[in-house]
């Protein structure tokens, strides 16, 4: 642990002399911007996070993760922008309940690891003076609250969110319509430095869809969307919490109502979606459902600590193995730490399926630079048949999976330097036999230049 702190301090000390983002006026109508960031994370968790049931060791896992990104943006006349970003993330394990964790080929992220193109796209704004814009290339796309589409590379351990393809967007005062087509391969074939042949997704994934947002006023807005995914996955090596050989055609239709009420003191969001299609492996028709309901109440302006209270209910249907349908909700492009901590994402390996999640949290603003959040969440399984193993096998006699407690603090020391500390505990319920509590902690330093 002490070696990690020494390395963290050294990395920050070396980077501190760097200045803020550099901007160069190449011509009267051409500008080049250069920037970057360095993120250092010291993390640890015990074996109860991955193995909630009894019988596993009490050892923990501790590791240091360092991500470096360098970006460039060239702004051209007529609203044309070219943007590129390189990323590298290395991982050093100092203790683990698995033997030789730094020597497992393709899964360790050891120094120097691979350098990837995290972004590479050209953007055309207001095409020919119209309300349309076009983005071509490797880019990020987050839709709504990120419950359907956010993470194009779920197995990349926090390097990026990118997807490869085309986004066409229409936007006026009331409507935003986003159409997209992406094709993401199971590995990144554009890696040009130290390629590790790493698996980033369950398989080659074609994604296309339309997402429409209409704004009536600040009190009432809605989203409607349709997304099609086709996954080609013949990988023989399975991924924890995921189905093996998971070829599928997936259609997702949904909508969301959202807005702010009572002079913006109450925010709400209600999203519902249905999935249909076919699981090619078992030829099972898919019929799955998702619901996400959120409320956040803000104290009147001027209240001490500016508190806000959030309530959320998330439902994702689970598969009943005794039917001819596959009812398990598929989080294909949304497998990421949705609520800030990584305890549940590590436990579930990003699969937010077969659950009822009731969560509450409180935000506090201690100063303009220091903020905190405390949350409590309770999880219940939707399907409790012992043959239903995704994302977690049931070893106990009930549906109550457990309680998650999380504490997060964020501090901004300057425009360039910020810190964060996060701590979570998961107490298993009756879903697990003789469950053992899991603990997860993360200390982060972020330098932007």
VOFI-787464 format. One line per field, with one value per residue (C-alpha): residue number from 1; residue in three letters; z, y, x. Coordinates in nm, 3 decimals. Layout:
VOFI-787464
num: [NUM,...]
residu: [ALA,...]
up: [Z,...]
north: [Y,...]
east: [X,...]
end
This chain:
VOFI-787464
num: [1,2,3,4,5,6,7,8,9,10,11,12,13,14,15,16,17,18,19,20,21,22,23,24,25,26,27,28,29,30,31,32,33,34,35,36,37,38,39,40,41,42,43,44,45,46,47,48,49,50,51,52,53,54,55,56,57,58,59,60,61,62,63,64,65,66,67,68,69,70,71,72,73,74,75,76,77,78,79,80,81,82,83,84,85,86,87,88,89,90,91,92,93,94,95,96,97,98,99,100,101,102,103,104,105,106,107,108,109,110,111,112,113,114,115,116,117,118,119,120,121,122,123,124,125,126,127,128,129,130,131,132,133,134,135,136,137,138,139,140,141,142,143,144,145,146,147,148,149,150,151,152,153,154,155,156,157,158,159,160,161,162,163,164,165,166,167,168,169,170,171,172,173,174,175,176,177,178,179,180,181,182,183,184,185,186,187,188,189,190,191,192,193,194,195,196,197,198,199,200,201,202,203,204,205,206,207,208,209,210,211,212,213,214,215,216,217,218,219,220,221,222,223,224,225,226,227,228,229,230,231,232,233,234,235,236,237,238,239,240,241,242,243,244,245,246,247,248,249,250,251,252,253,254,255,256,257,258,259,260,261,262,263,264,265,266,267,268,269,270,271,272,273,274,275,276,277,278,279,280,281,282,283,284,285,286,287,288,289,290,291,292,293,294,295,296,297,298,299,300,301,302,303,304,305,306,307,308,309,310,311,312,313,314,315,316,317,318,319,320,321,322,323,324,325,326,327,328,329,330,331,332,333,334,335,336,337,338,339,340,341,342,343,344,345,346,347,348,349,350,351,352,353,354,355,356,357,358,359,360,361,362,363,364,365,366,367,368,369,370,371,372,373,374,375,376,377,378,379,380,381,382,383,384,385,386,387,388,389,390,391,392,393,394,395,396,397,398,399,400,401,402,403,404,405,406,407,408,409,410,411,412,413,414,415,416,417,418,419,420,421,422,423,424,425,426,427,428,429,430,431,432,433,434,435,436,437,438,439,440,441,442,443,444,445,446,447,448,449]
residu: [UNK,UNK,UNK,UNK,UNK,UNK,UNK,UNK,UNK,UNK,UNK,UNK,UNK,UNK,UNK,UNK,UNK,UNK,UNK,UNK,UNK,UNK,UNK,UNK,UNK,UNK,UNK,UNK,UNK,UNK,UNK,UNK,UNK,UNK,UNK,UNK,UNK,UNK,UNK,UNK,UNK,UNK,UNK,UNK,UNK,UNK,UNK,UNK,UNK,UNK,UNK,UNK,UNK,UNK,UNK,UNK,UNK,UNK,UNK,UNK,UNK,UNK,UNK,UNK,UNK,UNK,UNK,UNK,UNK,UNK,UNK,UNK,UNK,UNK,UNK,UNK,UNK,UNK,UNK,UNK,UNK,UNK,UNK,UNK,UNK,UNK,UNK,UNK,UNK,UNK,UNK,UNK,UNK,UNK,UNK,UNK,UNK,UNK,UNK,UNK,UNK,UNK,UNK,UNK,UNK,UNK,UNK,UNK,UNK,UNK,UNK,UNK,UNK,UNK,UNK,UNK,UNK,UNK,UNK,UNK,UNK,UNK,UNK,UNK,UNK,UNK,UNK,UNK,UNK,UNK,UNK,UNK,UNK,UNK,UNK,UNK,UNK,UNK,UNK,UNK,UNK,UNK,UNK,UNK,UNK,UNK,UNK,UNK,UNK,UNK,UNK,UNK,UNK,UNK,UNK,UNK,UNK,UNK,UNK,UNK,UNK,UNK,UNK,UNK,UNK,UNK,UNK,UNK,UNK,UNK,UNK,UNK,UNK,UNK,UNK,UNK,UNK,UNK,UNK,UNK,UNK,UNK,UNK,UNK,UNK,UNK,UNK,UNK,UNK,UNK,UNK,UNK,UNK,UNK,UNK,UNK,UNK,UNK,UNK,UNK,UNK,UNK,UNK,UNK,UNK,UNK,UNK,UNK,UNK,UNK,UNK,UNK,UNK,UNK,UNK,UNK,UNK,UNK,UNK,UNK,UNK,UNK,UNK,UNK,UNK,UNK,UNK,UNK,UNK,UNK,UNK,UNK,UNK,UNK,UNK,UNK,UNK,UNK,UNK,UNK,UNK,UNK,UNK,UNK,UNK,UNK,UNK,UNK,UNK,UNK,UNK,UNK,UNK,UNK,UNK,UNK,UNK,UNK,UNK,UNK,UNK,UNK,UNK,UNK,UNK,UNK,UNK,UNK,UNK,UNK,UNK,UNK,UNK,UNK,UNK,UNK,UNK,UNK,UNK,UNK,UNK,UNK,UNK,UNK,UNK,UNK,UNK,UNK,UNK,UNK,UNK,UNK,UNK,UNK,UNK,UNK,UNK,UNK,UNK,UNK,UNK,UNK,UNK,UNK,UNK,UNK,UNK,UNK,UNK,UNK,UNK,UNK,UNK,UNK,UNK,UNK,UNK,UNK,UNK,UNK,UNK,UNK,UNK,UNK,UNK,UNK,UNK,UNK,UNK,UNK,UNK,UNK,UNK,UNK,UNK,UNK,UNK,UNK,UNK,UNK,UNK,UNK,UNK,UNK,UNK,UNK,UNK,UNK,UNK,UNK,UNK,UNK,UNK,UNK,UNK,UNK,UNK,UNK,UNK,UNK,UNK,UNK,UNK,UNK,UNK,UNK,UNK,UNK,UNK,UNK,UNK,UNK,UNK,UNK,UNK,UNK,UNK,UNK,UNK,UNK,UNK,UNK,UNK,UNK,UNK,UNK,UNK,UNK,UNK,UNK,UNK,UNK,UNK,UNK,UNK,UNK,UNK,UNK,UNK,UNK,UNK,UNK,UNK,UNK,UNK,UNK,UNK,UNK,UNK,UNK,UNK,UNK,UNK,UNK,UNK,UNK,UNK,UNK,UNK,UNK,UNK,UNK,UNK,UNK,UNK,UNK,UNK,UNK,UNK,UNK,UNK,UNK,UNK,UNK,UNK,UNK,UNK,UNK,UNK,UNK,UNK,UNK,UNK,UNK,UNK,UNK,UNK,UNK,UNK]
up: [0.000,0.089,-0.246,-0.420,-0.232,-0.322,-0.690,-0.684,-0.530,-0.780,-1.079,-0.957,-0.878,-1.229,-1.388,-1.179,-1.388,-1.688,-1.787,-1.877,-2.223,-2.497,-2.772,-3.097,-3.355,-3.675,-3.901,-3.862,-3.885,-3.778,-3.413,-3.262,-2.898,-2.710,-2.370,-2.154,-1.818,-1.572,-1.347,-1.064,-0.873,-0.573,-0.523,-0.310,-0.226,-0.039,-0.186,-0.055,-0.339,-0.605,-0.385,-0.150,-0.047,0.222,0.161,-0.004,0.136,0.338,0.132,-0.044,-0.375,-0.390,-0.710,-0.863,-1.192,-1.389,-1.699,-1.924,-2.209,-2.465,-2.690,-2.985,-3.145,-3.477,-3.541,-3.907,-4.089,-4.142,-3.811,-3.895,-3.610,-3.609,-3.271,-3.162,-2.826,-2.725,-2.405,-2.201,-1.874,-1.669,-1.371,-1.096,-0.844,-0.506,-0.343,-0.469,-0.364,-0.706,-0.755,-0.977,-1.086,-1.270,-1.488,-1.647,-2.019,-2.164,-1.837,-1.627,-1.798,-1.693,-1.788,-2.059,-2.191,-2.518,-2.643,-2.798,-3.006,-2.755,-2.997,-3.367,-3.543,-3.769,-3.677,-3.912,-3.725,-3.884,-4.221,-4.497,-4.239,-4.139,-3.803,-3.882,-3.755,-3.846,-3.658,-3.829,-3.656,-3.306,-3.055,-2.731,-2.726,-2.403,-2.435,-2.159,-1.815,-1.972,-1.889,-2.251,-2.417,-2.253,-2.260,-2.595,-2.441,-2.117,-2.059,-2.102,-1.727,-1.737,-2.025,-2.243,-2.368,-2.741,-3.030,-3.400,-3.647,-3.756,-3.561,-3.744,-3.523,-3.584,-3.320,-3.290,-2.995,-2.907,-3.059,-3.075,-3.297,-3.290,-3.544,-3.523,-3.668,-3.488,-3.553,-3.264,-3.291,-2.997,-3.001,-3.100,-3.435,-3.452,-3.168,-3.310,-2.997,-2.795,-2.900,-2.624,-2.832,-2.556,-2.557,-2.506,-2.564,-2.565,-2.945,-3.263,-3.216,-3.473,-3.318,-3.490,-3.372,-3.333,-3.011,-3.004,-2.727,-2.720,-2.480,-2.390,-2.101,-1.796,-1.621,-1.893,-2.155,-2.312,-2.491,-2.732,-2.878,-3.081,-3.086,-3.277,-3.177,-3.352,-3.166,-3.322,-3.034,-3.094,-2.837,-2.657,-2.339,-2.130,-1.931,-1.569,-1.524,-1.902,-2.112,-2.319,-2.702,-2.677,-3.042,-3.047,-3.234,-2.997,-3.044,-2.765,-2.758,-2.477,-2.353,-2.071,-1.908,-1.720,-1.595,-1.297,-1.078,-0.792,-0.918,-0.996,-0.643,-0.757,-1.050,-1.184,-1.448,-1.542,-1.806,-1.934,-2.205,-2.361,-2.539,-2.804,-3.053,-3.051,-2.865,-3.147,-2.913,-2.777,-3.042,-2.754,-2.824,-2.603,-2.392,-2.125,-1.941,-1.764,-1.550,-1.392,-1.175,-1.009,-0.785,-0.646,-0.401,-0.358,-0.046,-0.103,-0.220,0.068,0.287,0.481,0.284,-0.009,0.058,-0.200,-0.144,-0.422,-0.449,-0.722,-0.816,-1.088,-1.223,-1.474,-1.547,-1.484,-1.694,-1.591,-1.711,-1.729,-2.002,-2.377,-2.362,-2.246,-2.003,-1.874,-1.939,-2.151,-2.049,-2.361,-2.402,-2.044,-1.840,-1.632,-1.273,-1.293,-0.939,-0.888,-0.690,-0.839,-0.576,-0.754,-1.103,-0.991,-0.828,-1.126,-1.388,-1.520,-1.577,-1.430,-1.478,-1.268,-0.994,-0.810,-0.681,-0.434,-0.364,-0.176,-0.146,-0.009,-0.168,0.048,-0.065,0.208,-0.006,-0.374,-0.383,-0.147,-0.207,-0.055,-0.120,0.100,-0.036,0.076,-0.170,-0.130,-0.397,-0.459,-0.727,-0.979,-1.063,-0.783,-0.955,-0.882,-1.252,-1.330,-1.293,-1.458,-1.321,-0.983,-0.878,-0.590,-0.303,-0.027,0.019,-0.045,-0.296,-0.083,-0.233,0.016,0.117,-0.037,0.163,-0.014,0.087,-0.167,-0.130,-0.411,-0.363,-0.630,-0.523,-0.835,-1.194,-1.281,-0.975,-0.805,-0.558,-0.475,-0.209,-0.229,0.013,-0.017,0.183,0.062,0.324,0.161,0.225,0.206,-0.165,-0.052,0.184,0.484,0.295,0.367,0.354,0.073,0.104,-0.172,-0.152,-0.409,-0.372,-0.684,-0.798,-1.131,-1.306,-1.615,-1.837]
north: [0.000,0.246,0.187,0.284,0.612,0.691,0.623,0.829,1.126,1.097,1.095,1.405,1.587,1.520,1.643,1.958,2.180,2.123,2.421,2.437,2.344,2.517,2.706,2.813,3.048,2.893,3.135,3.379,3.095,2.790,2.703,2.414,2.312,2.063,1.916,1.610,1.454,1.213,1.006,0.797,0.551,0.342,0.078,-0.224,-0.474,-0.801,-1.134,-1.088,-0.843,-1.114,-1.414,-1.307,-1.667,-1.841,-2.064,-1.819,-1.672,-1.352,-1.206,-0.873,-0.719,-0.393,-0.227,0.103,0.224,0.512,0.649,0.909,1.088,1.340,1.521,1.756,1.957,2.140,2.389,2.477,2.721,2.648,2.466,2.176,2.019,1.736,1.577,1.303,1.158,0.896,0.696,0.453,0.286,0.066,-0.151,-0.278,-0.533,-0.554,-0.810,-1.036,-1.349,-1.495,-1.624,-1.427,-1.160,-0.958,-1.253,-1.355,-1.291,-1.037,-0.958,-0.766,-0.427,-0.422,-0.137,-0.019,-0.179,-0.063,0.292,0.334,0.589,0.690,0.946,1.014,1.191,1.478,1.685,1.902,2.154,2.319,2.150,2.407,2.639,2.382,2.234,1.912,1.810,1.505,1.322,1.052,0.824,0.705,0.900,0.886,0.879,0.888,0.886,1.003,0.880,0.622,0.329,0.208,0.348,0.487,0.244,0.108,-0.075,-0.236,-0.456,-0.188,-0.117,0.252,0.374,0.516,0.492,0.509,0.362,0.352,0.491,0.776,1.012,1.242,1.490,1.737,2.005,2.305,2.489,2.206,1.885,1.688,1.379,1.162,0.886,0.660,0.353,0.192,-0.121,-0.221,-0.525,-0.751,-0.623,-0.288,-0.345,0.013,-0.033,0.066,0.054,-0.268,-0.442,-0.682,-0.851,-0.760,-0.852,-0.534,-0.662,-0.987,-0.992,-0.786,-0.554,-0.365,-0.089,0.146,0.353,0.679,0.881,1.171,1.431,1.685,1.981,2.123,2.333,2.288,2.094,1.833,1.675,1.331,1.091,0.818,0.570,0.256,0.073,-0.239,-0.448,-0.749,-0.936,-1.192,-1.378,-1.715,-1.668,-1.996,-1.825,-1.713,-1.389,-1.391,-1.299,-1.310,-1.584,-1.782,-1.780,-1.504,-1.439,-1.233,-0.989,-0.734,-0.467,-0.210,0.032,0.281,0.625,0.866,1.153,1.408,1.764,2.001,2.105,2.349,2.619,2.359,2.218,1.875,1.687,1.371,1.107,0.800,0.565,0.239,0.006,-0.333,-0.568,-0.824,-1.034,-1.370,-1.535,-1.727,-1.971,-2.124,-1.988,-1.836,-1.533,-1.238,-1.054,-0.835,-0.516,-0.226,0.060,0.343,0.601,0.892,1.187,1.448,1.716,2.026,2.242,2.611,2.824,2.951,2.644,2.534,2.272,2.294,1.941,1.740,1.406,1.148,0.844,0.583,0.254,0.043,-0.275,-0.514,-0.840,-1.172,-1.486,-1.774,-2.082,-2.292,-2.088,-2.085,-1.715,-1.535,-1.266,-1.140,-0.769,-0.716,-0.422,-0.460,-0.096,0.020,-0.197,0.064,0.204,0.379,0.515,0.622,0.330,0.011,-0.247,-0.364,-0.332,-0.558,-0.804,-0.812,-0.758,-0.472,-0.675,-0.476,-0.752,-0.967,-0.709,-0.461,-0.185,0.066,0.344,0.675,0.927,1.272,1.529,1.790,2.092,2.185,2.457,2.538,2.296,2.017,1.798,1.475,1.202,0.923,0.651,0.339,0.081,-0.246,-0.516,-0.789,-1.056,-1.066,-1.435,-1.667,-2.006,-2.168,-2.244,-1.871,-1.788,-1.445,-1.226,-1.403,-1.760,-1.793,-1.999,-1.903,-1.938,-1.587,-1.303,-1.032,-0.985,-0.732,-0.371,-0.138,0.157,0.415,0.733,0.966,1.289,1.516,1.801,2.041,2.192,2.407,2.434,2.159,1.931,1.740,1.453,1.197,0.930,0.657,0.377,0.110,-0.187,-0.462,-0.671,-0.988,-1.094,-1.419,-1.466,-1.584,-1.872,-1.752,-1.437,-1.247,-0.867,-0.703,-0.383,-0.158,0.163,0.404,0.706,0.919,1.213,1.384,1.634,1.815,2.018]
east: [0.000,0.279,0.450,0.128,0.108,0.470,0.403,0.083,0.266,0.551,0.315,0.134,0.460,0.592,0.270,0.213,0.446,0.218,0.008,-0.360,-0.487,-0.288,-0.475,-0.308,-0.458,-0.322,-0.511,-0.797,-1.050,-0.849,-0.772,-0.577,-0.634,-0.417,-0.508,-0.472,-0.537,-0.381,-0.606,-0.461,-0.679,-0.581,-0.850,-0.915,-1.187,-1.223,-1.327,-1.681,-1.743,-1.707,-1.799,-2.083,-2.154,-1.950,-1.653,-1.414,-1.094,-1.084,-0.799,-0.835,-0.734,-0.538,-0.423,-0.314,-0.462,-0.313,-0.485,-0.324,-0.501,-0.374,-0.621,-0.617,-0.897,-0.875,-1.155,-1.205,-1.433,-1.804,-1.847,-1.614,-1.418,-1.164,-1.095,-0.855,-0.755,-0.500,-0.540,-0.334,-0.421,-0.190,-0.275,-0.044,-0.177,-0.004,-0.234,-0.510,-0.698,-0.610,-0.256,-0.012,-0.266,0.001,0.103,-0.229,-0.188,-0.431,-0.607,-0.356,-0.309,0.056,0.290,0.324,0.003,-0.151,-0.211,-0.553,-0.740,-1.004,-1.151,-1.103,-1.387,-1.485,-1.790,-1.996,-2.209,-2.517,-2.469,-2.526,-2.681,-2.945,-3.045,-2.855,-2.512,-2.304,-2.027,-1.818,-1.569,-1.483,-1.691,-1.891,-2.272,-2.473,-2.852,-3.087,-2.982,-2.750,-2.979,-2.988,-2.676,-2.363,-2.071,-1.953,-1.654,-1.779,-1.472,-1.204,-1.164,-1.249,-1.033,-1.312,-1.671,-1.617,-1.816,-1.726,-1.977,-2.200,-2.430,-2.673,-2.856,-3.139,-3.192,-3.423,-3.576,-3.816,-3.684,-3.363,-3.359,-3.046,-2.993,-2.690,-2.521,-2.226,-2.024,-1.799,-1.574,-1.492,-1.133,-0.987,-0.818,-0.691,-0.439,-0.102,0.117,0.163,-0.161,-0.276,-0.549,-0.791,-1.159,-1.365,-1.720,-1.917,-1.882,-1.893,-2.191,-2.397,-2.609,-2.850,-3.141,-3.328,-3.363,-3.613,-3.634,-3.919,-3.921,-4.262,-4.132,-3.910,-4.190,-4.252,-4.028,-4.015,-3.780,-3.887,-3.640,-3.588,-3.254,-3.152,-2.850,-2.706,-2.433,-2.202,-2.040,-1.876,-1.601,-1.539,-1.419,-1.715,-1.729,-1.839,-2.208,-2.265,-2.420,-2.171,-2.187,-2.443,-2.538,-2.854,-3.075,-3.221,-3.488,-3.535,-3.828,-3.878,-3.963,-3.890,-4.079,-3.870,-3.866,-3.846,-4.140,-4.204,-3.970,-3.702,-3.700,-3.822,-3.666,-3.824,-3.759,-3.963,-3.823,-3.972,-3.844,-3.916,-3.679,-3.769,-3.578,-3.407,-3.124,-2.957,-2.784,-3.105,-3.345,-3.540,-3.760,-3.666,-3.922,-3.764,-3.857,-3.687,-3.820,-3.623,-3.803,-3.620,-3.709,-3.473,-3.586,-3.367,-3.370,-3.455,-3.165,-2.955,-3.013,-2.706,-2.506,-2.756,-2.889,-3.081,-3.252,-3.278,-3.506,-3.480,-3.642,-3.478,-3.634,-3.480,-3.658,-3.485,-3.500,-3.724,-3.530,-3.848,-4.021,-3.964,-3.884,-3.572,-3.694,-3.358,-3.298,-2.985,-2.763,-2.551,-2.438,-2.497,-2.258,-2.077,-2.075,-2.413,-2.421,-2.060,-1.919,-1.776,-1.871,-2.186,-2.036,-1.749,-1.989,-2.228,-1.956,-2.167,-2.485,-2.777,-3.036,-3.272,-3.319,-3.534,-3.305,-3.451,-3.204,-3.193,-2.912,-2.836,-2.604,-2.431,-2.229,-1.980,-1.822,-1.786,-1.491,-1.603,-1.910,-2.036,-2.289,-2.424,-2.652,-2.839,-2.967,-3.156,-3.150,-3.406,-3.392,-3.675,-3.627,-3.512,-3.505,-3.169,-3.120,-3.124,-2.755,-2.725,-2.585,-2.549,-2.621,-2.867,-2.724,-2.969,-3.342,-3.480,-3.504,-3.339,-2.992,-2.861,-2.799,-2.542,-2.403,-2.185,-2.003,-1.839,-1.641,-1.518,-1.271,-1.142,-0.811,-0.774,-0.891,-0.644,-0.634,-0.916,-0.948,-1.217,-1.267,-1.530,-1.620,-1.889,-2.013,-2.247,-2.424,-2.566,-2.924,-3.120,-3.039,-2.693,-2.620,-2.417,-2.330,-2.009,-2.000,-1.806,-1.602,-1.469,-1.265,-1.121,-0.890,-0.856,-0.645,-0.717,-0.494,-0.624,-0.395]
end
